[in-house]
Amino acid sequence: MAKATIRPEGRNPISVLFDPNTYRLEKANQIAEIGIPGLAAPILQYVRGTGRTLSMDLFFDTYEQRVNVTAYTDQIYGLLDSDPKLRRPPICTFTWGGFTFRGVLERVGGTFTLFLPNGTPVRATLSVSFKEFVDVDVQVNLLPAQLVNVARTRVIQSGDTLSAIAGEVYGDPQRWAAIAAANNIVDPRNLQPGQVLVIPP
């Protein structure tokens, strides 16, 4: 089986000494809570998705070779440094078997546990975390399709009008009727503060 490899852009690939036992892949959504007076629970509003995070422990042992293990661990720590040409840390591609993850190293925590008589460290475990990197043009191309299918909510504040909300959301105050129809509003002048409106896409 191929060794797990980290390929930083513009640099030589880094092969880990020992494949990780496990890795953790996390993804989440950012959810806003809209508190409405009188309701037992807040209304939940989807805000956006968050990038995936890949985390794992990497084990390094150079006891048999009797060499300083930092020759290997420093390569990992170095991925946090800003590249002089790129003016930012390098984007890395982690591959292991059929799994591939592209991201930026977010953090490294190292524990050194074995030393030679002269104090040279020869065993270490690095806890690493990568944050997913997605090119801006890829995200922009996906954005219109997402916006078409997403409805939002809006809590009425004192002084709000449907035409003002339509002007803010759609750029056209004349589209207030779409909001009224989506919320079964008969009298658009009778809006109550705290009322929750569904804003159709």
DRENKOL-460808 format. One record per residue: residue in one letter; residue number from 1; x, y, z of N, C-alpha, C, CB in turn. Coordinates in pm, whole numbers. Last residue first. Glycine has a CB too. Layout:
! DRENKOL-460808
('A', NUM, (X, Y, Z), (X, Y, Z), (X, Y, Z), (X, Y, Z)) ...
! end
This chain:
! DRENKOL-460808
('P', 201, (-3678, 3298, -287), (-3559, 3326, -370), (-3595, 3400, -497), (-3487, 3196, -405)) ('P', 200, (-3889, 3461, -39), (-3866, 3362, -146), (-3745, 3397, -229), (-3989, 3351, -236)) ('I', 199, (-3870, 3495, 290), (-3830, 3572, 172), (-3802, 3472, 61), (-3704, 3662, 201)) ('V', 198, (-4105, 3481, 539), (-4026, 3399, 449), (-3998, 3481, 325), (-4099, 3265, 414)) ('L', 197, (-4102, 3670, 840), (-4139, 3658, 698), (-4048, 3559, 629), (-4132, 3795, 627)) ('V', 196, (-4225, 3694, 1159), (-4121, 3632, 1076), (-4172, 3614, 935), (-4076, 3496, 1136)) ('Q', 195, (-4280, 3970, 1374), (-4335, 3875, 1276), (-4223, 3823, 1187), (-4446, 3941, 1189)) ('G', 194, (-4161, 4170, 1512), (-4142, 4035, 1563), (-4197, 3929, 1470), (-4205, 4022, 1698)) ('P', 193, (-4416, 4404, 1439), (-4278, 4380, 1482), (-4264, 4243, 1549), (-4230, 4490, 1579)) ('Q', 192, (-4647, 4337, 1184), (-4625, 4339, 1328), (-4478, 4316, 1360), (-4713, 4233, 1397)) ('L', 191, (-4802, 4520, 928), (-4693, 4431, 967), (-4666, 4448, 1116), (-4564, 4461, 884)) ('N', 190, (-5009, 4626, 734), (-5031, 4579, 871), (-4926, 4474, 908), (-5173, 4520, 888)) ('R', 189, (-4976, 4678, 475), (-4947, 4789, 567), (-4958, 4747, 713), (-5041, 4906, 539)) ('P', 188, (-5059, 4460, 332), (-4913, 4480, 346), (-4878, 4594, 440), (-4851, 4505, 211)) ('D', 187, (-5301, 4248, 399), (-5281, 4392, 413), (-5132, 4419, 435), (-5366, 4451, 531)) ('V', 186, (-5250, 3976, 353), (-5359, 4043, 282), (-5339, 4194, 284), (-5494, 4007, 345)) ('I', 185, (-5004, 3742, 324), (-5032, 3874, 380), (-5138, 3943, 293), (-4903, 3960, 389)) ('N', 184, (-4885, 3489, 282), (-5032, 3503, 293), (-5071, 3634, 361), (-5090, 3384, 373)) ('N', 183, (-4621, 3480, 223), (-4655, 3483, 365), (-4804, 3500, 391), (-4578, 3593, 434)) ('A', 182, (-4599, 3490, -48), (-4532, 3379, 19), (-4571, 3369, 166), (-4382, 3393, 7)) ('A', 181, (-4730, 3731, -103), (-4792, 3605, -143), (-4731, 3487, -69), (-4780, 3586, -293)) ('A', 180, (-4542, 3918, -3), (-4677, 3911, 54), (-4743, 3778, 21), (-4764, 4027, 1)) ('I', 179, (-4328, 3871, -174), (-4312, 3844, -30), (-4448, 3830, 36), (-4231, 3956, 38)) ('A', 178, (-4443, 3951, -412), (-4392, 3814, -401), (-4374, 3775, -254), (-4257, 3799, -477)) ('A', 177, (-4497, 4220, -371), (-4609, 4127, -379), (-4564, 3982, -367), (-4684, 4147, -510)) ('W', 176, (-4261, 4362, -388), (-4313, 4333, -254), (-4424, 4229, -257), (-4365, 4460, -191)) ('R', 175, (-4136, 4449, -613), (-4152, 4303, -598), (-4202, 4265, -459), (-4020, 4233, -625)) ('Q', 174, (-4084, 4715, -616), (-4210, 4671, -674), (-4235, 4522, -658), (-4214, 4707, -820)) ('P', 173, (-3826, 4759, -527), (-3936, 4770, -430), (-4069, 4719, -483), (-3951, 4914, -388)) ('D', 172, (-3553, 4581, -607), (-3672, 4633, -675), (-3789, 4638, -576), (-3708, 4545, -797)) ('G', 171, (-3354, 4440, -489), (-3314, 4557, -565), (-3429, 4620, -640), (-3205, 4522, -660)) ('Y', 170, (-3422, 4229, -328), (-3425, 4206, -473), (-3371, 4323, -555), (-3565, 4177, -517)) ('V', 169, (-3375, 4331, -66), (-3344, 4193, -101), (-3328, 4174, -252), (-3451, 4099, -49)) ('E', 168, (-3446, 4604, -66), (-3321, 4561, -5), (-3278, 4424, -56), (-3333, 4558, 146)) ('G', 167, (-3694, 4604, -189), (-3587, 4684, -247), (-3451, 4640, -195), (-3609, 4831, -216)) ('A', 166, (-3834, 4443, -10), (-3815, 4396, -148), (-3702, 4474, -216), (-3945, 4411, -229)) ('I', 165, (-3833, 4613, 212), (-3764, 4484, 221), (-3736, 4430, 81), (-3849, 4382, 302)) ('A', 164, (-3987, 4821, 113), (-3849, 4848, 153), (-3769, 4718, 161), (-3845, 4921, 289)) ('S', 163, (-4227, 4689, 69), (-4157, 4748, -46), (-4011, 4778, -11), (-4229, 4877, -92)) ('L', 162, (-4302, 4616, 327), (-4270, 4511, 230), (-4194, 4568, 111), (-4397, 4443, 181)) ('T', 161, (-4136, 4801, 588), (-4244, 4786, 490), (-4203, 4679, 390), (-4274, 4922, 417)) ('D', 160, (-4056, 4872, 930), (-4034, 4796, 807), (-4159, 4800, 718), (-3996, 4651, 839)) ('G', 159, (-4119, 4989, 1172), (-4095, 5077, 1059), (-4069, 5006, 928), (-3980, 5164, 1088)) ('S', 158, (-3973, 4743, 1373), (-4061, 4860, 1370), (-4022, 4952, 1255), (-4055, 4937, 1505)) ('Q', 157, (-3902, 4445, 1184), (-3867, 4546, 1282), (-3964, 4663, 1269), (-3720, 4592, 1264)) ('I', 156, (-3953, 4106, 1119), (-4000, 4243, 1101), (-3957, 4331, 1217), (-4153, 4244, 1086)) ('V', 155, (-3705, 3889, 1020), (-3787, 3930, 1134), (-3824, 4077, 1117), (-3712, 3907, 1269)) ('R', 154, (-3690, 3668, 754), (-3663, 3804, 799), (-3759, 3836, 913), (-3678, 3908, 681)) ('T', 153, (-3538, 3395, 579), (-3639, 3450, 668), (-3595, 3588, 713), (-3664, 3357, 789)) ('R', 152, (-3500, 3263, 245), (-3451, 3317, 371), (-3568, 3361, 457), (-3355, 3435, 346)) ('A', 151, (-3440, 2993, 20), (-3530, 3092, 77), (-3475, 3137, 211), (-3675, 3034, 92)) ('V', 150, (-3250, 2891, -248), (-3247, 2917, -104), (-3347, 3025, -68), (-3106, 2957, -59)) ('N', 149, (-3213, 2847, -517), (-3293, 2750, -443), (-3303, 2777, -293), (-3236, 2615, -464)) ('V', 148, (-3053, 3047, -618), (-3184, 3026, -679), (-3272, 2941, -590), (-3169, 2961, -814)) ('L', 147, (-2812, 3023, -483), (-2903, 3132, -448), (-3043, 3111, -503), (-2848, 3262, -499)) ('Q', 146, (-2693, 2803, -606), (-2732, 2795, -466), (-2834, 2901, -433), (-2610, 2809, -376)) ('A', 145, (-2641, 2897, -860), (-2732, 2783, -845), (-2779, 2769, -701), (-2664, 2654, -890)) ('P', 144, (-2454, 3106, -803), (-2587, 3135, -857), (-2685, 3020, -838), (-2576, 3168, -1004)) ('L', 143, (-2221, 2957, -686), (-2306, 3047, -610), (-2442, 3075, -672), (-2235, 3175, -591)) ('L', 142, (-2051, 2812, -844), (-2157, 2739, -775), (-2259, 2831, -712), (-2097, 2649, -669)) ('N', 141, (-1872, 3005, -929), (-1953, 2936, -1030), (-2068, 2858, -968), (-1867, 2842, -1113)) ('V', 140, (-1751, 3070, -687), (-1835, 3169, -754), (-1924, 3104, -858), (-1747, 3277, -820)) ('Q', 139, (-1605, 2835, -632), (-1713, 2875, -543), (-1807, 2974, -610), (-1656, 2935, -416)) ('V', 138, (-1421, 2843, -844), (-1510, 2728, -829), (-1630, 2764, -742), (-1434, 2608, -768)) ('D', 137, (-1285, 3080, -794), (-1367, 3071, -915), (-1461, 2952, -910), (-1278, 3061, -1038)) ('V', 136, (-1149, 3018, -552), (-1257, 3116, -552), (-1345, 3102, -676), (-1199, 3257, -545)) ('D', 135, (-1084, 2678, -462), (-1055, 2795, -544), (-1176, 2887, -553), (-1010, 2752, -683)) ('V', 134, (-1073, 2570, -132), (-1147, 2560, -258), (-1123, 2687, -336), (-1301, 2537, -232)) ('F', 133, (-919, 2392, 119), (-905, 2508, 31), (-980, 2480, -99), (-755, 2539, 2)) ('E', 132, (-976, 2288, 455), (-997, 2269, 312), (-983, 2400, 235), (-1134, 2209, 287)) ('K', 131, (-718, 2275, 689), (-844, 2340, 653), (-859, 2334, 501), (-849, 2488, 704)) ('F', 130, (-572, 2020, 889), (-575, 2091, 761), (-714, 2150, 738), (-537, 1996, 645)) ('S', 129, (-382, 1952, 1168), (-516, 1985, 1122), (-505, 2067, 995), (-596, 2061, 1231)) ('V', 128, (-199, 1712, 1365), (-209, 1813, 1259), (-354, 1832, 1217), (-123, 1773, 1137)) ('S', 127, (9, 1618, 1611), (-134, 1630, 1584), (-151, 1744, 1485), (-218, 1653, 1716)) ('L', 126, (287, 1415, 1607), (236, 1547, 1570), (86, 1537, 1543), (310, 1603, 1446)) ('T', 125, (505, 1253, 1817), (373, 1245, 1757), (324, 1387, 1731), (273, 1167, 1849)) ('A', 124, (837, 1115, 1816), (743, 1227, 1830), (609, 1192, 1766), (801, 1355, 1767)) ('R', 123, (1168, 1032, 1896), (1031, 984, 1878), (936, 1101, 1904), (1000, 864, 1973)) ('V', 122, (1411, 1139, 1948), (1406, 1038, 1841), (1265, 980, 1824), (1505, 926, 1871)) ('P', 121, (1603, 1418, 2054), (1472, 1355, 2043), (1468, 1258, 1924), (1361, 1461, 2028)) ('T', 120, (1897, 1407, 2243), (1845, 1418, 2107), (1708, 1349, 2099), (1943, 1356, 2005)) ('G', 119, (2016, 1371, 2490), (1900, 1460, 2482), (1841, 1476, 2343), (1937, 1593, 2532)) ('N', 118, (2211, 1182, 2507), (2257, 1321, 2495), (2141, 1421, 2480), (2352, 1334, 2377)) ('P', 117, (2066, 941, 2509), (2132, 988, 2632), (2179, 1133, 2627), (2248, 901, 2663)) ('L', 116, (1770, 1023, 2312), (1898, 957, 2330), (1963, 1010, 2458), (1991, 980, 2206)) ('F', 115, (1420, 1002, 2391), (1541, 1080, 2368), (1664, 990, 2384), (1548, 1199, 2465)) ('L', 114, (1071, 1028, 2332), (1188, 942, 2351), (1313, 1018, 2310), (1174, 810, 2269)) ('T', 113, (863, 1214, 2287), (850, 1118, 2398), (971, 1027, 2421), (732, 1032, 2373)) ('F', 112, (709, 1509, 2207), (833, 1434, 2190), (850, 1344, 2313), (957, 1530, 2172)) ('T', 111, (432, 1626, 2040), (474, 1567, 2167), (595, 1479, 2141), (358, 1485, 2234)) ('G', 110, (295, 1914, 1875), (390, 1803, 1881), (421, 1759, 2022), (518, 1842, 1813)) ('G', 109, (47, 2035, 1670), (86, 2020, 1809), (174, 1897, 1823), (-38, 2009, 1901)) ('V', 108, (-41, 2265, 1424), (40, 2146, 1455), (69, 2148, 1604), (173, 2144, 1371)) ('R', 107, (-295, 2396, 1201), (-223, 2391, 1329), (-146, 2260, 1341), (-321, 2407, 1447)) ('E', 106, (-350, 2414, 924), (-403, 2512, 1017), (-329, 2515, 1149), (-549, 2485, 1041)) ('L', 105, (-242, 2381, 601), (-216, 2336, 737), (-256, 2447, 835), (-66, 2298, 756)) ('V', 104, (-495, 2385, 358), (-383, 2456, 419), (-366, 2406, 561), (-406, 2611, 416)) ('G', 103, (-584, 2131, 111), (-608, 2233, 211), (-479, 2298, 260), (-682, 2175, 328)) ('R', 102, (-735, 1853, -21), (-656, 1972, -56), (-686, 2083, 45), (-687, 2019, -203)) ('F', 101, (-718, 1505, -13), (-771, 1624, 54), (-678, 1741, 23), (-784, 1602, 210)) ('T', 100, (-806, 1180, -110), (-730, 1302, -140), (-799, 1420, -73), (-718, 1325, -295)) ('F', 99, (-787, 827, -100), (-837, 949, -38), (-745, 1066, -70), (-849, 932, 114)) ('G', 98, (-696, 583, -179), (-783, 654, -272), (-835, 785, -217), (-899, 568, -309)) ('G', 97, (-392, 614, -15), (-482, 521, -83), (-564, 596, -185), (-573, 448, 18)) ('W', 96, (-371, 941, 49), (-345, 812, 113), (-444, 712, 56), (-356, 821, 270)) ('T', 95, (-265, 1276, 31), (-317, 1158, -37), (-277, 1033, 42), (-264, 1150, -182)) ('F', 94, (-307, 1617, 56), (-281, 1495, 132), (-344, 1378, 58), (-336, 1506, 279)) ('T', 93, (-172, 1900, -68), (-261, 1791, -106), (-218, 1666, -30), (-260, 1766, -261)) ('C', 92, (-161, 2240, 41), (-111, 2104, 44), (-217, 2005, -2), (-63, 2067, 183)) ('I', 91, (-52, 2561, -26), (-168, 2472, -30), (-115, 2330, -45), (-266, 2509, -148)) ('P', 90, (179, 2732, 192), (146, 2657, 71), (17, 2577, 86), (260, 2563, 35)) ('P', 89, (112, 3058, 338), (151, 2917, 349), (109, 2839, 224), (89, 2852, 475)) ('R', 88, (209, 3349, 144), (112, 3275, 226), (165, 3134, 242), (-33, 3275, 162)) ('R', 87, (361, 3446, -62), (317, 3538, 43), (206, 3478, 129), (269, 3670, -18)) ('L', 86, (481, 3302, -260), (335, 3301, -258), (278, 3404, -162), (284, 3164, -222)) ('K', 85, (752, 3350, -202), (700, 3379, -336), (548, 3390, -335), (744, 3271, -434)) ('P', 84, (780, 3280, 70), (820, 3414, 23), (762, 3449, -114), (971, 3423, 17)) ('D', 83, (518, 3123, 246), (614, 3108, 138), (650, 3246, 83), (556, 3017, 25)) ('S', 82, (487, 3112, 595), (448, 3180, 471), (558, 3163, 367), (420, 3330, 497)) ('D', 81, (468, 2800, 768), (538, 2923, 734), (489, 2980, 602), (689, 2898, 727)) ('L', 80, (354, 2556, 800), (282, 2670, 858), (343, 2803, 815), (281, 2660, 1010)) ('L', 79, (532, 2376, 705), (415, 2402, 621), (328, 2514, 675), (332, 2276, 606)) ('G', 78, (715, 2334, 905), (748, 2431, 801), (632, 2463, 709), (862, 2381, 720)) ('Y', 77, (614, 2120, 1048), (601, 2255, 1105), (626, 2363, 999), (699, 2273, 1222)) ('I', 76, (704, 1922, 866), (560, 1945, 888), (538, 2084, 945), (501, 1838, 982)) ('Q', 75, (978, 1942, 884), (915, 1955, 752), (766, 1984, 766), (938, 1826, 669)) ('D', 74, (1025, 1887, 1149), (1039, 2026, 1105), (981, 2048, 966), (1186, 2067, 1107)) ('T', 73, (1006, 1609, 1160), (895, 1690, 1213), (904, 1835, 1167), (894, 1684, 1365)) ('Y', 72, (1251, 1530, 1044), (1123, 1496, 980), (1010, 1586, 1029), (1088, 1350, 1005)) ('A', 71, (1443, 1629, 1208), (1470, 1636, 1065), (1342, 1607, 986), (1581, 1537, 1025)) ('T', 70, (1364, 1562, 1460), (1318, 1692, 1410), (1352, 1713, 1262), (1379, 1803, 1492)) ('V', 69, (1488, 1331, 1534), (1358, 1317, 1468), (1308, 1450, 1413), (1257, 1260, 1566)) ('N', 68, (1826, 1269, 1482), (1730, 1363, 1540), (1597, 1357, 1463), (1787, 1506, 1538)) ('V', 67, (1912, 920, 1483), (1920, 1056, 1428), (1807, 1140, 1488), (1911, 1054, 1273)) ('R', 66, (1919, 645, 1515), (1994, 730, 1610), (2013, 870, 1554), (2130, 667, 1642)) ('Q', 65, (1777, 456, 1384), (1876, 528, 1304), (1964, 618, 1391), (1806, 612, 1197)) ('E', 64, (1609, 377, 1590), (1703, 279, 1534), (1812, 348, 1451), (1628, 177, 1447)) ('Y', 63, (1463, 616, 1635), (1549, 559, 1740), (1653, 463, 1680), (1464, 485, 1844)) ('T', 62, (1283, 767, 1500), (1415, 751, 1438), (1514, 690, 1538), (1469, 886, 1387)) ('D', 61, (952, 807, 1434), (1044, 734, 1521), (1175, 711, 1446), (982, 598, 1568)) ('F', 60, (639, 966, 1434), (776, 969, 1382), (868, 900, 1483), (823, 1116, 1355)) ('F', 59, (299, 988, 1340), (399, 929, 1430), (535, 926, 1362), (357, 787, 1475)) ('L', 58, (33, 1210, 1338), (143, 1154, 1259), (254, 1111, 1354), (196, 1258, 1154)) ('D', 57, (-313, 1222, 1369), (-185, 1216, 1441), (-83, 1148, 1352), (-200, 1140, 1576)) ('M', 56, (-544, 1452, 1210), (-487, 1319, 1235), (-363, 1333, 1320), (-454, 1247, 1101)) ('S', 55, (-806, 1614, 1025), (-712, 1610, 1135), (-667, 1467, 1160), (-775, 1669, 1262)) ('L', 54, (-957, 1835, 806), (-896, 1702, 816), (-794, 1705, 929), (-829, 1660, 681)) ('T', 53, (-1255, 2006, 755), (-1130, 2002, 830), (-1083, 1858, 840), (-1148, 2065, 972)) ('R', 52, (-1437, 2190, 503), (-1405, 2067, 576), (-1270, 2081, 647), (-1403, 1945, 479)) ('G', 51, (-1591, 2514, 550), (-1500, 2421, 484), (-1473, 2298, 569), (-1369, 2492, 451)) ('T', 50, (-1945, 2556, 605), (-1806, 2580, 640), (-1719, 2478, 568), (-1784, 2573, 795)) ('G', 49, (-2232, 2722, 463), (-2155, 2604, 498), (-2014, 2644, 538), (-2151, 2506, 381)) ('R', 48, (-2448, 2968, 613), (-2357, 2919, 509), (-2293, 2790, 556), (-2248, 3025, 476)) ('V', 47, (-2703, 2998, 749), (-2621, 3111, 705), (-2531, 3069, 589), (-2537, 3166, 820)) ('Y', 46, (-3030, 2910, 827), (-2906, 2865, 764), (-2831, 2987, 712), (-2934, 2764, 650)) ('Q', 45, (-3185, 2975, 1125), (-3161, 3029, 991), (-3028, 2979, 940), (-3164, 3184, 993)) ('L', 44, (-3439, 2883, 1351), (-3305, 2857, 1299), (-3294, 2905, 1155), (-3271, 2708, 1307)) ('I', 43, (-3599, 3054, 1609), (-3607, 3009, 1470), (-3465, 2994, 1418), (-3690, 3110, 1381)) ('P', 42, (-3588, 2937, 1954), (-3557, 3031, 1845), (-3581, 2968, 1708), (-3412, 3078, 1856)) ('A', 41, (-3871, 2840, 2155), (-3741, 2809, 2094), (-3714, 2908, 1982), (-3736, 2663, 2042)) ('A', 40, (-4106, 2946, 2247), (-4028, 2864, 2339), (-3888, 2834, 2286), (-4100, 2734, 2367)) ('L', 39, (-4191, 3290, 2189), (-4172, 3154, 2139), (-4079, 3077, 2233), (-4115, 3155, 1994)) ('G', 38, (-4187, 3543, 2302), (-4307, 3461, 2320), (-4293, 3318, 2271), (-4420, 3523, 2251)) ('P', 37, (-3981, 3697, 2062), (-4047, 3706, 2192), (-4174, 3621, 2196), (-4081, 3852, 2224)) ('I', 36, (-3751, 3503, 1892), (-3879, 3572, 1878), (-3946, 3578, 2014), (-3970, 3500, 1772)) ('G', 35, (-3421, 3486, 1782), (-3510, 3479, 1897), (-3634, 3564, 1877), (-3437, 3524, 2022)) ('I', 34, (-3264, 3299, 1560), (-3342, 3422, 1564), (-3442, 3409, 1678), (-3415, 3449, 1427)) ('E', 33, (-2944, 3173, 1518), (-3068, 3160, 1595), (-3138, 3296, 1603), (-3039, 3105, 1738)) ('A', 32, (-2772, 3043, 1237), (-2804, 3156, 1323), (-2937, 3130, 1394), (-2810, 3288, 1242)) ('I', 31, (-2530, 2807, 1162), (-2673, 2828, 1182), (-2692, 2945, 1278), (-2742, 2699, 1236)) ('Q', 30, (-2305, 2677, 944), (-2323, 2787, 1038), (-2472, 2819, 1043), (-2239, 2913, 996)) ('N', 29, (-2226, 2330, 930), (-2301, 2445, 880), (-2304, 2552, 987), (-2444, 2404, 838)) ('A', 28, (-1929, 2127, 878), (-2039, 2181, 957), (-2110, 2290, 880), (-1987, 2236, 1092)) ('K', 27, (-1712, 1846, 885), (-1777, 1952, 808), (-1898, 1998, 888), (-1819, 1903, 665)) ('E', 26, (-1414, 1653, 926), (-1527, 1725, 982), (-1580, 1829, 884), (-1487, 1793, 1114)) ('L', 25, (-1245, 1360, 959), (-1290, 1454, 857), (-1418, 1521, 909), (-1316, 1383, 718)) ('R', 24, (-961, 1213, 1094), (-1093, 1266, 1124), (-1128, 1373, 1021), (-1098, 1325, 1268)) ('Y', 23, (-790, 898, 1072), (-798, 1041, 1046), (-943, 1084, 1067), (-748, 1077, 902)) ('T', 22, (-571, 650, 1217), (-703, 703, 1185), (-687, 847, 1136), (-799, 697, 1308)) ('N', 21, (-303, 586, 1204), (-400, 481, 1238), (-541, 523, 1200), (-394, 448, 1387)) ('P', 20, (-93, 705, 935), (-176, 727, 1054), (-271, 610, 1078), (-257, 857, 1040)) ('D', 19, (214, 544, 842), (78, 585, 807), (-4, 605, 935), (11, 480, 716)) ('F', 18, (527, 680, 918), (430, 575, 948), (290, 626, 913), (438, 532, 1099)) ('L', 17, (658, 893, 793), (732, 772, 826), (639, 653, 850), (819, 795, 950)) ('V', 16, (515, 1053, 502), (519, 1032, 646), (590, 900, 675), (375, 1031, 707)) ('S', 15, (674, 1236, 255), (617, 1105, 288), (627, 1084, 439), (690, 990, 210)) ('I', 14, (627, 1526, 91), (669, 1476, 221), (598, 1344, 246), (637, 1580, 335)) ('P', 13, (749, 1665, -219), (651, 1589, -141), (712, 1539, -9), (599, 1469, -222)) ('N', 12, (897, 1993, -240), (907, 1849, -256), (802, 1778, -172), (1047, 1800, -218)) ('R', 11, (693, 2273, -350), (793, 2209, -266), (795, 2059, -293), (765, 2237, -115)) ('G', 10, (482, 2383, -491), (614, 2445, -506), (723, 2383, -422), (604, 2587, -474)) ('E', 9, (242, 2279, -255), (269, 2341, -385), (407, 2407, -385), (160, 2445, -421)) ('P', 8, (304, 1975, -79), (285, 2121, -76), (321, 2181, -211), (371, 2184, 37)) ('R', 7, (175, 1679, -30), (239, 1746, -143), (211, 1897, -135), (190, 1688, -278)) ('I', 6, (214, 1409, 177), (169, 1548, 175), (247, 1618, 66), (191, 1618, 315)) ('T', 5, (109, 1071, 182), (200, 1172, 132), (134, 1310, 139), (243, 1140, -13)) ('A', 4, (118, 739, 300), (50, 868, 303), (152, 977, 267), (-14, 895, 442)) ('K', 3, (241, 487, 75), (251, 565, 198), (169, 692, 186), (399, 598, 229)) ('A', 2, (50, 226, -79), (128, 349, -89), (127, 424, 44), (75, 438, -201)) ('M', 1, (84, -119, 0), (0, 0, 0), (88, 124, 0), (-95, 1, 122)) 
! end
